[in-house]
């Protein structure tokens, strides 16, 4: 019979709600890579399972809803459905398996949707052509207030056999009611609709969700030590999210007769255990559990049915403590926590420290600057490391440490967890080929070959050589405030000596730049012109373009979606403001033009009035002359012409005026 179980099975369409959220996304993505019936291979021969599928080629086809309609649909999903119930039900009826996940951050609406889904499917049960499976992923918080299996021996864990004795936490009453509804409706006609409940422990792994904030703050060094909330003796049931996905795969494949499963690992770790392993170990991340969980959970529970029924290939059966390194690597990979290692080289006073500080701020890196001092606060110690946030200045008392010890201090700093995790900016060091060989060599690569052996975990991946002419550098030093020049040992003689020493060291065959060239880490040469670019904006633009986006701690997909949403909102708001401003300016311009036109018309009217008055004034003498000397004679002549009525009035009038005109 075991051999008959092996092979491929027909394709199954699996619905998972909210496949863009942490837990559901991991489960859906896991199932999308599984062959139907894959978990049956290596299973013990206990006889045929209920309604065992006919062997055919096929895998799980994932469909589902998304919580953020504005985001991108997951690539592993065949389709994404609308969460509106009248549109969702026909889609659910097309699926072979329906999975509703209410294990994390489940709202009342989500729990209500899960109970609606099983009820709606149950109402159409007679129309099913084949059996459908409904799986509710709930939380072990529905067991949180359960009394120990044996009051006299609290070490004895609860199991699924204690189901009728379980007591939920007050905040998880709706989860318990949903579990009961799912189990009840799945009993009426199992050949058509079979339902299961999986009570999952606190989920971890694959980038984290509930624990993400604490991973992040610990990664960035925001906690000096890991706090323990309360006595820390409470047991926290946990499960790796991929192991939970494996449980769901087994439920689908096996269709077990048992319908309620507890999904937790074997750890039974207390809060103090989890905190202690991270506080004392040399792993990359200090893990902190939310005080909310610590307050709610003190539960020793064991998944008996799960182990007896399923063929699970555990990712983290022993729990988070024993698998912390794997969890850390998953977290770093999925959160893109990749260190950026930069080395800035160049002559003194070219601006390496200024650029290094800007890069550290932009990429959240550690600034490593080796400085020689005559004394350190008057102390006689061999060396001192000053650490402030992401600024690391290694102060070496001049002439008091051997080169070997200086190199060891530098190697230890580069190999430290913060620098290995986040990355660093080496400021002006190493200064020579030999120094680079001593700092970056790989202790495991002996004997050394002619080709420099180097430690890939601490070698800079970006080398930038800032360059400037001697005249430019001298002028820059001369323009520095006296206090700054004195602090940096940039007096005239000191600076010229240092500059000469740098130039001489970089014309030889074996320079520090040659060292990186030999390793195929080719330096980028960047010209510095502080007169044109006093804030080093152009230098920063070139470097950030070559290095790329920050990798030390990128935003989560949720944070990225939120940032994009805010960006869209800000853009829309800016467009609204710009449109309003444009309209305001247009109105101001129109009003100004109307006022100018009105002023122009007023000026034109005034000019015409003044021209009329001027013409009137200029025509007065002529009018007076005509009235006094011309009009009387002309009037008299016209009168006589009217009396005589000559044939030619004009000749008559001319003759009359000629005969009677008397000059004045």
Secondary structure, 3 states (H helix, E strand, C coil): CHHHHCCCCCCEEEEECCCCCHHHHHHHHHHHCCECCHHHCCCCCCCCCCCCCCCCCCEEEEEEECCCCCCCCCCCEEEEECCCHHHHHHHHHCCCEEEEECCCCCCHHHHHHHHHHHHHHHHCHHHCCCCEEEEEEEEHHHHCCCCCCCCCCCCCCECHHHHHHCCCCHHHHHHHHHHHHHHHHCCCCCCCEEEEEEEECEEECCCCCCCHHHHHHHHCCCCCCCCCCCCCCCECCEEEHHHHHHHHHHHHHHCCCCCEEEECCCCCCEHHHHHHHHHHCCCCCCCCCCHHHHHHCCCCECCHHHHHHCCCCCCCCCCCCCCHHHHHHHHHHHCCCCCEEEEEEECCCCCHHHHHHHHHHHHCCEEEEEEEECCECCECCCCEEEEECCEEEEEEECCCCCHHHHHHHHHHHHCCHHHHHHEEEEECCCCCHHHHHHHHCCCCCCCCCCCCCCCCCCCCCEEEEEECCHHHHHHHHHCCCHHHHHHCCCCHHHHHHHHHHHHHHCCCCCCHHHHHHHCCCCCEEEECCCCCCCCCHHHHHHHHHHHCCCCCCCCCHHHHHHHHHHHHHHHHHHHHHHHHHHHHHHHHHHHHHHHHHHHHHHHHHHHHHHHHHHHHHHHHHHHHHHHHHHHHHHHHHHHHHHHHCCCCHHHHHHHHHHHHCCCC
